[in-house]
Amino acid sequence: MLLLALDTATPAVTVALHDGTDVIASSSQVDARRHGELLLPAVDRVLAEADKRLDAVTGIVVGIGPGPYTGLRVGLMTADTFGLALGVPVHGLCTLDGLAYAADIEKGPFVVATDARRKEVYWARYADSRTRLTDPAVDRPADIADEVAGLPAVGAGALLYPDTFPRAHEPEHVSAAALAALAAEKLAAGEELPAPRPLYLRRPDAQVPKNYKVVTPK
């Protein structure tokens, strides 16, 4: 097994290789505006660090969000392209699950929350680092304060809103190393991973204008 994992659902552009036993190389850069520019060089860097060729990869793991439309689709399209070119399966994993796994909290409950912008968070509640209790959702922190009251929380969204998440701590962003390790663990146990389909949870910011003015000649 050689899994190539990547995630662009948060400001982190993160890539890792997992050989079925351990993470053998990883890279993470935080830049919310350069996902497309940074992702492929990160893949090259990780392959070089591990002294592996791309055609040695046996499977792709990609974070499916939730996350903003523009950043999220960079990782998903790249994963699909690699899968088609190499003829290997492409597995999806919820980005929040990767953060929960990296938090390594044995007993919960706890919350994972990432920054959804627009003064909202993407969030879910967990029983432990491997067991999600609720579907991912997007809400204003004040609207979920009663549901998360008193619970530990991880992620950039939790750190941004200490009034709602007073027990927030790192990790701030997801790491592909955690996604790869979680995927390897699930695959070894015979679990079926989600399809690589995006969890947008809301419509993209860009909209087709209504009642636009026609400027072509009649």
QUIDA-V791405 format. One line per field, one symbol per residue. phi: phi as a letter, one per 40 degrees, with the letter a starting at -180 (. if undefined). psi: psi as a letter, one per 20 degrees, with the letter a starting at -180 (. if undefined). burial: 1 if it has 24 or more other C-alpha atoms within 12 Angstrom, else 0. Layout:
phi->???
psi->???
burial->???
This chain:
phi->.acbbaabcbcccbbabbcgbacbaaaabbacbbdcccccdccdccccccfbcdcccbabbbcbgcacdccccdccccccccdcccgbcbbcacdccccccccfccbbcabbabccgfgbbcaabbcacbbccbcdabacdccbdccbdgccabhcccccbcccbcbcacccbcbccccccccccccccgccccccbcccgaccccbcccfcccbccc
psi->popoqqpkiaipopqqppjigrpiqqpppooijkghhhgghhgggggghilqqhiipiqppppjaqrqgggghggghggggggghikqqpqqpphhhhggghhlohpbrrqpprojakkrqprqqqhaiiophqqqrprpghijghhjpiqqqqqhhhhhmhhhmikqrrqgqqphgggggggggghhjjqpqqqmpqngirqqhpqpqqlqppiqq.
burial->11111111111111111111001111111101011101110110111001000100111111111111111111111111011000011111111111111111100111111111100111111111111100011111100100010011111111111101100111111111111111111010000011011111100000000000000000
